[in-house]
Every structure is written in structure tokens, then in C-alpha cells.
């Protein structure tokens, strides 16, 4: 019986295969070791974390004191709820607008299309930090500072996702849409009933990546919110860290708590993420 993943006659322990496995193991270690060190540091006492940062066997043993202090010092449930509400809203709006825009650039001919497409590409090139001041002035003008919409709207449009979805829509055979148009379906009906069902993997991947980016975003929510009850989780945890000063164990505990929901999201949707990357070349955006 031939094992899955090996071609007939192929040596599973050839030098090239072993070298590839060693490279993959090294790359995995560069990601896993810092994460494991962060978890271990968060489980030390502050004295051990400051005195023996690299020790795998802290003298005082493992402790959850840092987690207890972080959870008792801040309003974690409210901050987590704010992050969830804003991240879901950003994801829904971004996927909807990016899918419509990507389909229009892929299939619809309209006046000024080339210039608008060039503007989308230019928006990707411009560093987002340059837009902070004009965006904040707009939020002030619309009285949206310290509101959910003030956090959501500036993050709800992603030019890179428009290009990724356009590239995917370009690969869908025109014959499928033409057959639906011959049957009398409108363009919007074709988009909803033919294109979107074929695009589930890339839409799922885009949604997950947008959600992760919105959840992790610190700079814009930090600028546009001053009310502690409206802060997102990364911003709120930063205020806890500032209150305690330089505390290694509590800093790491805050980082682990902020990343924990994303780990859960990845574990639940890892198949869709990998499938989306494999079918669209997400990494080469």
C-alpha cells in the first residue's frame, strides 16, 4: 500500500526531503519559541520574571498571580465586548464592500474604471499612519469621537481585499455568468446566486484576516477613544499595564489574554484560512 503524500518509488527519507523538514522545523521554532516564552513568563511571579527571564524552572514555581491582577484591575469583559462588536462590524462591512467592488472591477466596464483602479492601488501604497490626522479631523467633524462608529468606519474599507477578490473573480469562467444572464438573471442576481457561492473559500479567508486585523488594531482605537467604557481590549489592557509600570509577568499576561480569542478563531477556522491561501495565493498580495 502506498502512503498518501508519496509518489511511487519516492524515498520518503531522501536528503532533499530531510533538508526541507529541517527548514520547516526551524521556521516553526522561530514562531513557537517566543510564544512559549511569553506564556512561561506570564506564569511566573514578578520577582522571578524580572530576575530570571530565561529560566524554565522559576524558584517560586508557576503562578497565575499576574492573570489575577490583570483581570481584577481592568474592565476586561467590557473591553472584550467592544472589540467583538467593532471587529464583527468591520469584518461584515469590509467583506460586503470589497466583494462588490472587486466584482465591479472584474466584470463591469464603466467610465473612469482605470483611474479608480489606480486610486485603489495608490491607497495600498500610502502608509496608514499618514491618514491618522485627516481621519481624526473627519471623526471630530462628524462628532464620532468616542463612539463605536468612530472606531469602525475608518477601518471598514480595505483596498487590498478589493484587489484580492478581483483576482479571484477574474478566475471564474465567464460562461457560468453568461448562462445565467441568458436565463434572464440580472447582474446583481448573478453576483448573489452564482459568483458568491463559488467564492466561499476566499470570502471566508478575507473575513478571518480582516477580523484578526481589526481585533489586533491598537493605534486607531487608542486615538479615537478616551472613554474607558468604549476602549477595545488591546487599548484597555495598555491602560492596565501603564497603571502598574514595568511588570514583565503582567505585561505578558495582558498580551496572552488579548491574543487568546484569536487563537480560538484560528483553531476553529484554520481549514478555511489554509484553503483560502492555497486557492488565491494570499501571501503574494
C-alpha positions, 0 to 999 in steps of 0.5 A: 500500500502506498502512503498518501503524500508519496509518489511511487518509488519516492524515498520518503527519507531522501536528503532533499526531503530531510533538508526541507523538514529541517527548514520547516522545523526551524521556521516553526521554532522561530514562531513557537519559541517566543510564544512559549516564552511569553506564556512561561513568563506570564506564569511566573511571579514578578520577582522571578520574571524580572530576575530570571527571564530565561529560566524554565524552572522559576524558584517560586514555581508557576503562578497565575498571580499576574492573570489575577491582577490583570483581570481584577484591575481592568474592565476586561469583559467590557473591553472584550465586548467592544472589540467583538462588536467593532471587529464583527462590524468591520469584518461584515462591512469590509467583506460586503464592500470589497466583494462588490467592488472587486466584482465591479472591477472584474466584470463591469466596464464603466467610465473612469474604471482605470483611474479608480483602479489606480486610486485603489492601488495608490491607497495600498501604497500610502502608509496608514499612519499618514491618514491618522490626522485627516481621519481624526479631523473627519471623526471630530467633524462628524462628532464620532469621537468616542463612539463605536462608529468612530472606531469602525468606519475608518477601518471598514474599507480595505483596498487590498481585499478589493484587489484580492477578490478581483483576482479571484473573480477574474478566475471564474469562467465567464460562461457560468455568468453568461448562462445565467444572464441568458436565463434572464438573471440580472447582474446583481442576481448573478453576483448573489446566486452564482459568483458568491457561492463559488467564492466561499473559500476566499470570502471566508479567508478575507473575513478571518484576516480582516477580523484578526486585523481589526481585533489586533488594531491598537493605534486607531482605537487608542486615538479615537477613544478616551472613554474607558467604557468604549476602549477595545481590549488591546487599548484597555489592557495598555491602560492596565499595564501603564497603571502598574509600570514595568511588570514583565509577568503582567505585561505578558499576561495582558498580551496572552489574554488579548491574543487568546480569542484569536487563537480560538478563531484560528483553531476553529477556522484554520481549514478555511484560512489554509484553503483560502491561501492555497486557492488565491495565493494570499501571501503574494498580495 
